Amino acid sequence: MDTNRNEILTRLLDVYSVRHRVIAQNVANVNTPGYHELDVKFEDAFARALSTHDSSAVMAVRPQIVENNSGPERADGNNVDIDVEMSALAKNALLYHTFTQIIASHVATQRSAISGQ
């Protein structure tokens, strides 16, 4: 079970790394005419896979980068809201940091168990 947990946590780090790059791309294109915000879809599919209790289904879930057309467009056709992106970046960084701390804790526990302390 520990291996599956570590694999899942590692997968989550990968997802939040992808999301960071997508948000950074949105921020970089905030003034690009016609640019539409990109988003990463993952959590809903991940939650559905978790509910099956099938570890192979959980590990098969991949993040999907999609164009978000739901926000209002400016006159230049761009729909990136810098405030929304900066908030998403802060949330994403917090989640990434949380998962790294959980992994570090698991590794420390395993090291203690191996060394008999």
Secondary structure, DSSP 8 states (H G I E B T S, - for coil): -HHHHHHHHHHHHHHHHHHHHHHHHHHHTTT-TT---EEEE-HHHHHHHHHTT-HHHHHH---EEEE---S---TTS----HHHHHHHHHHHHHHHHHHHHHHHHHHHHHHHHHHT-
